[in-house]
Amino acid sequence: MKNIKNMAIKIQSTNYEIEIGSILTSSFYDLITNRYQNRKKIIMVDENTHDCCLEFLITTYDSLSEAEVILIPEGEENKVMEVCLQIWSALSEFNISRRDLVINLGGGIITDMGGVIASLYKRGVNFVNIPTSLLAMVDASVGGKTGVNLDHFKNQLGVFSNPIAVFVDPSFLSTLPLSEVKNGFAEMLKHGLIADKNHWDVLKCMLPSEDIFGEKIISESILIKNQIVLSDEKEKNERKKLNFGHTVGHAIETYFMSSENTIKHGHAVAIGMLAESYLSNYKKLLSDNELKEIETTICQHFEIPDLAQVDSNVLFEIMSNDKKNFDSKIQCTLLKEIGVSLIHQEISFVEVNLSLEYLKSLKH
Ligand SMILES: NC(=O)c1ccc[n+]([C@@H]2O[C@H](COP(=O)([O-])OP(=O)(O)OC[C@H]3O[C@@H](n4cnc5c(N)ncnc54)[C@H](O)[C@@H]3O)[C@@H](O)[C@H]2O)c1
């Protein structure tokens, strides 16, 4: 891992700071050696962050050499309560107390699950997140959502619970596979589309590769999400803007969860953004030109999955079970223009069908 010597950029979130830059220049050292001196540290990893990120951390920080490392099996199918139960048993065996510290070192699955595990264990152990995927850096690092899946429903169980700090070090991205970089890129594009045309204009000319590993562009994306979250922590209004692309995207992701062709969250969101941009245009909000611009940019980086066999009834049913709905109506965020989004837009079964047909037409 490369060491970048710049000072970390700090973003104040609800009641914790997100530090972006080399972890070496962040307050992480102070936290683990002073504030948590003599306290046990538990590091949550999956197989990949175990192999790619853990060694750097435990060899750099003496106070982590004795840390308990808990390996959570990689993959969305393991983001479930059954796995949490095993980890809670392990924490009990390690005699972990409420005054100890959980360090979540991984992508969004580790930070989401680690958040659930820490928040419920003995009514709450403090935790820090060190996101190592782009998606976890620009999206899961902000907003206090933790969660695990139940049956086919994503993040059906979880609590709002904030880490005490987040350390975003883009150096960790050097080992992240390109397909995973693209997942995070999709969320960055979303931030531009819903709230900041300048961010979109910069991103649309970038490649989802080392171009976007810079602290500046990552921090700009985090800042957009953070501003939205700060204005509406519990997702009553403004925060729903972040759901753009997620109504259709989430349903597609869930639909494929039980098949062999699972679709990654960010990829599904990219496809969902296409469908919802189409609906924005269909409802005479978004202009033809801007729809075309979004289509060209997203299709350049994300393949449209084969939706020929997708049953729109099932898709609609999944959407109907979405936590984001109100009054049994499917509520969606749509675009008025690039950089301006509208929440509480109702969509019908017919419109879901139309957006599916639109997506299929892009495949050819
Ligand atoms: N809490 C929130 O606000 C929020 C927001 C968005 C997404 N999420 C959740 O995040 C999850 C998706 O996150 P994700 O895309 O990071 O998934 P992930 O945690 O599965 O990470 C993606 C893959 O990259 C690997 N990886 C991570 N960092 C690596 C590194 N530095 N080097 C090599 N490999 C690395 C992981 O092992 C995994 O295989 C979903 O479960 C989603 O629900 C939560």
The ligand as a MOL file (V3000), in Angstrom:
LIG
                    3D

  0  0  0     0  0            999 V3000
M  V30 BEGIN CTAB
M  V30 COUNTS 44 48 0 0 0
M  V30 BEGIN ATOM
M  V30 1 N -24.9200 1.6510 5.1050 0
M  V30 2 C -25.0960 2.2940 3.9810 0
M  V30 3 O -25.4360 3.4720 3.9570 0
M  V30 4 C -24.8350 1.5690 2.6960 0
M  V30 5 C -24.7670 2.2940 1.5190 0
M  V30 6 C -24.5010 1.6000 0.3580 0
M  V30 7 C -24.3290 0.2390 0.3670 0
M  V30 8 N -24.4130 -0.4310 1.5440 0 CHG=1
M  V30 9 C -24.2330 -1.8910 1.5660 0
M  V30 10 O -22.8880 -2.1470 1.1910 0
M  V30 11 C -22.8180 -3.4310 0.5780 0
M  V30 12 C -22.0240 -3.3210 -0.6850 0
M  V30 13 O -20.7620 -2.7910 -0.3910 0
M  V30 14 P -19.4780 -3.1910 -1.2330 0
M  V30 15 O -19.7550 -3.0250 -2.6690 0
M  V30 16 O -18.3290 -2.5110 -0.6310 0 CHG=-1
M  V30 17 O -19.4430 -4.7670 -1.0110 0
M  V30 18 P -18.3880 -5.7470 -0.2880 0
M  V30 19 O -18.2450 -5.3800 1.1120 0
M  V30 20 O -18.8330 -7.1040 -0.6190 0
M  V30 21 O -17.0280 -5.4290 -1.0390 0
M  V30 22 C -16.9330 -5.7210 -2.3880 0
M  V30 23 C -15.8420 -6.7600 -2.6680 0
M  V30 24 O -14.5960 -6.0800 -2.6240 0
M  V30 25 C -13.7330 -6.7610 -1.7110 0
M  V30 26 N -12.8500 -5.7400 -1.1810 0
M  V30 27 C -13.1850 -4.7140 -0.3760 0
M  V30 28 N -12.1430 -3.9180 -0.1990 0
M  V30 29 C -11.1060 -4.4490 -0.8840 0
M  V30 30 C -9.7700 -4.0610 -1.1110 0
M  V30 31 N -9.2740 -2.9370 -0.6190 0
M  V30 32 N -8.9990 -4.8680 -1.8790 0
M  V30 33 C -9.4960 -5.9970 -2.4420 0
M  V30 34 N -10.7560 -6.3950 -2.2830 0
M  V30 35 C -11.5550 -5.6280 -1.5110 0
M  V30 36 C -14.6430 -7.4400 -0.7390 0
M  V30 37 O -14.0050 -8.5370 -0.1300 0
M  V30 38 C -15.7620 -7.8900 -1.6720 0
M  V30 39 O -15.3680 -9.0610 -2.3520 0
M  V30 40 C -24.2470 -3.8790 0.3340 0
M  V30 41 O -24.5610 -4.8790 1.2470 0
M  V30 42 C -25.0750 -2.6260 0.5740 0
M  V30 43 O -26.3430 -2.9340 1.0890 0
M  V30 44 C -24.6580 0.1990 2.7010 0
M  V30 END ATOM
M  V30 BEGIN BOND
M  V30 1 1 1 2
M  V30 2 2 2 3
M  V30 3 1 2 4
M  V30 4 1 4 5
M  V30 5 2 4 44
M  V30 6 2 5 6
M  V30 7 1 6 7
M  V30 8 2 7 8
M  V30 9 1 8 9
M  V30 10 1 8 44
M  V30 11 1 9 10
M  V30 12 1 9 42
M  V30 13 1 10 11
M  V30 14 1 11 12
M  V30 15 1 11 40
M  V30 16 1 12 13
M  V30 17 1 13 14
M  V30 18 2 14 15
M  V30 19 1 14 16
M  V30 20 1 14 17
M  V30 21 1 17 18
M  V30 22 2 18 19
M  V30 23 1 18 20
M  V30 24 1 18 21
M  V30 25 1 21 22
M  V30 26 1 22 23
M  V30 27 1 23 24
M  V30 28 1 23 38
M  V30 29 1 24 25
M  V30 30 1 25 26
M  V30 31 1 25 36
M  V30 32 1 26 27
M  V30 33 1 26 35
M  V30 34 2 27 28
M  V30 35 1 28 29
M  V30 36 1 29 30
M  V30 37 2 29 35
M  V30 38 1 30 31
M  V30 39 2 30 32
M  V30 40 1 32 33
M  V30 41 2 33 34
M  V30 42 1 34 35
M  V30 43 1 36 37
M  V30 44 1 36 38
M  V30 45 1 38 39
M  V30 46 1 40 41
M  V30 47 1 40 42
M  V30 48 1 42 43
M  V30 END BOND
M  V30 END CTAB
M  END
